[in-house]
């Protein structure tokens, strides 16, 4: 048995192009006696086109880290770049799309109009917005529902609309915070397959927060395991299942082995191979 995969320095993704670089990031909320350290000295690099999941116990700072990358919050210490820009510059340049657990669709706008919204806010003409929205709705299998309103859709369908909206401006990065967490298991598995297909077509990098080990393994190139608060990266598991993912993968021995390795890393097991973890 090998020792658990530890991360003494920045976790470096495979390949040369870098989507996200987090270096020495800490986040402390409050001051003095009320201070709470959510993240401590976190370093991580995500390659362009790579799918990386963050997993760990509740309160370990997974969502906080995602919010820092999205420039929805600022680190107390350390730095974050997205495609070589600061997180703020990346947000202003629309380098990323973001999806949360709740779809957050505007109930008074049709499905098509919800997908068009970020395009309209950034000055894309009516014809261009419609063509792009129709293409995306076809991509997520909802072309027949373009004229419907959100309350006429199931939860899974609403999440597909939210994903279409998140990629409307063709971002090179998707930030996703438990987008399938509120769904039933059958719908969740269908949308996991859908997300794999969409990411293969858009070639976007993805940083994905989840509490589900099977979900993280099914979707990811690498799974980043975080400690209880203050959140630190304790290990990284290289899933190594290749690009082709479908329902049949869930019955594959390699899939079960990867689930085992992530579970052991998460629970402090002693049989977690260190492959896929590089430092600099």
N, C-alpha and C positions, 0 to 999 in steps of 0.2 A: 504493500500500500504506500502511496505517495503522500506527502504532506499537503495540507490544504493550500490552495492557490492564494498567496498573499500578494498585496500590491504595495510595495514600498515607494513607488514613484508613479508618474503619470501612466495611465493605461493607454497603450498605443494601438490604434486600429490597423488592420491590414490594408495595404495599398498606400499610395503616395498622397492622393488628394484628401484634404481634411475638411469635413463639414463643421464639426464643433470641437473646440478645444477648451477644456476647463482646467485651470491650473491653480492649485493651492487654494481652492475656494472654501470659505467658511461663511456661515450666516448665523448671527446671534440676534435674537429678538429680545427687546426690553433692555434695561440698564441696571447696573449694580446688583442689588440683591434680588431683583426680579428677572435677571437675564437668563435666557434659555438658549443654549447652543443647539441649533437644528442641524447644522452641517459643520464638519471639521476637516479641513485640509483635504478636500476632494479634488482629485485630478483625473481627467478622462478625456480621451480623444476618440471621436466618432468619424469614420471615413465617409467620404462621399458615396452615396448609394448603399450604405450599410444600415442594417436594422439592428438596433441595440435596445434591449429591455432593461429597465431598472426594477429590481425586486428586493423586498425586505419587509420587516415587520411594520405594522402601522406606526406612524409617527417618526419614521427613520429619516425623513427628509427627501423622499423621492419626488414628491410633487413640488417641494420647495426648490429642488435643483432644476426641475423643468421650468418653473416660473423664472428662475434666474437666467436660464438660457434664452427664454422668451422676452427678457427685459420687462417682465411684469413686476419684478422686484430687483433689488440690487444687493450684491454680496457685501458682507462686512469686511472681508479680506479676499485677496486673490483676483484672478481675471478670467474672463470668458470671451472667446471670439467665435464668430459664426462666419465661415468662409473668409476668414482673415479680417473681418470687420469686428468692431465692438458689438456687443449685444444690442445696444441702442441703434447703431447704424444699420444693423441687419434688420431690426424691426421696421425702421423707417424705409428701408429698401424693399420690404416685403419678401425677404429671403426665406421666410418660413410660413407654413400654415399651422394652425393649432386646433385640436379637437379635445373636448372634455367629456366627462362621464354623461352629462346631460347635453343633448343635441343643441339646445339653445336657439332653436329656430324661431323666427318671428311669426306669430300665429296669424297675423293679418296679411302676410305675403304668401303667395303660392310657392310650391316647391321650386319652380323655375326661378321665381323672383328672389327666393332665399339664396339660391346658388349664385345668382347674378349680383347680389348685394356688394361683396367686396370689389367687384369689377366696376359697379356704378360709383362707389365711393372714390375710385381712383381714375375716373374720367373716361372709361371705355364706352364707346358709342353703343346705342341700342342694338344695332344689328350684330355687332361684335359680341356683346354680352349674351344675346340670345343664342348665337351659334356656339359659343363656348359652353354655356349652361346645358344646351341640348346634347352636346358631345359628352359632357361629364355625366349627365343623367343616363345616357346610354351606357357609359362605362360602368356605372354602379347598378345597372339593371333596373332603372326607374323611369325610363323614357315615357312609359304609358301613364305616369303619375305627375307629369310636369305641371298640369293645371290644378292639381289637388292642393288642399291646405294641410298643414302639419297635423291637425287633429283628426284627419281622415287616414292617417298612416299608422302602422304599427310602430313600436319602439325601435325595432331593428331597421325598419325603413327610414325612420327619422335619423338614425345614426348614419345610414348611407348617404342621406342628403347632407348631413354635417360634414362627412368626409369629402363629398363632392365640393362643398363650399370651401373647405380648407385647402383644396388643391386648385381652386379656380384660377389663381394667379400664377400657376405653374411653379410653386416654390420648390427649391432644391432640398428642403428640409421639412419634415412633418414632426410636430411635437404633439404627443397624444397621452392624455392623462386618464387612464382607465376608461376608454371610450365604450367598452362593452360590459362594464362592471355591473350595470343594472339589468342586463338582459338574461333571459332564460338560457340554459346551456345549449339547446339546439340552435337557437338563433345566434348565440355567441360563436359557435363553431362555424356556422355558415358565413358570418361576417369576417371571421379570421381568414377563411379561404378567400373571400372577396378582397380583403385588404392586401393579402399577398399578391393577388393578381393586379390590383391597382398599382401597388408599389413597383411591380415588375415592369409595368408599362410606363410609369412616370419616372422611374429610376431615382426617386427621392430618397435621401437618407431619412431614417426614422429614429426618434428617441421615444420610447413607449413605456409608460408607467403601468404596472400591473401587480396584483397580489397573487395571481394565478401562475403556479409553476408550469403546468401543461401549456397554458397560453403563451408564456414567455418562450418556452422551448419551440413550440410550433412556429412562431412568427420570426424568431430572431436568428441572426448570425452569431451574436454573443449576448450572454446574460450577465449583467453586472449586479452582484449581490452586495447589499448594504447592511450595516450593523444597526442595532437599536440606537436611539438618540444618545449622543450626537452622531448623526449619520456619517459614516466613513465607508469607503469601498473596501470590503474585506476579501473579495475574490471575484474572478471573472471566469465564466465557463464558455469556452468556444464550442458552440452547439455542433457545428460541422455536419449539417444534414443536407447541404447543397441548396440550389436555388429552387428546384421543383418541389412544391408543397401542395398536397391535396389531402382529402379525407383519408386516403389509404395510408398516409404517413403515420397516423395515430396508432396503427397496428404494427408499425415497424419496430424491430428490436433496437435499432439505433436511436429511435425516438425515446423508447423507454429507458435506455441507458443514459441519454442526455437529461431526462427528467430526474433520474436517480442522482446524477452528478450535481445538478442544481439544488435538489433537495438537501443533499449532504453538505453542500457549501452553505446553504441558508441556515441549516441547523448545526453547523460547526463540525460536520463529519470529517473523518480523516482519510477519505478515499476520493478526493477531488483532484483529478489531474490538472496540472498547471499549464497545459497547452493553451495557446491563445492569449496568454498574458505576457506582455513584453513591457519592459521599463526602459527609461532613458535617463 
